[in-house]
Amino acid sequence: MDGDEAAGERFVVDIRPTPDGRVVGTVGRTGSAEVVPFSGWMDLLRLLEPRTPDAVTR
């Protein structure tokens, strides 16, 4: 295991501002084909939280 793997999950985040000042985009995890859309900072932060077995998914 190298230093990057030991540090935890890696994310690929695409963030775009909207004309009204919000942010929208997508979040992906390295090694996964799943890309999840988000709208707003709180939605993005929720997607970046550590996964737990009892976590609610969308």
Sequence and secondary structure as in RCSB ss.txt:
>XXXX:A:sequence
MDGDEAAGERFVVDIRPTPDGRVVGTVGRTGSAEVVPFSGWMDLLRLLEPRTPDAVTR
>XXXX:A:secstr
  HHHHH   EEEEEEE TTS EEEEEEETT   EEEEESHHHHHHHHS   TT    
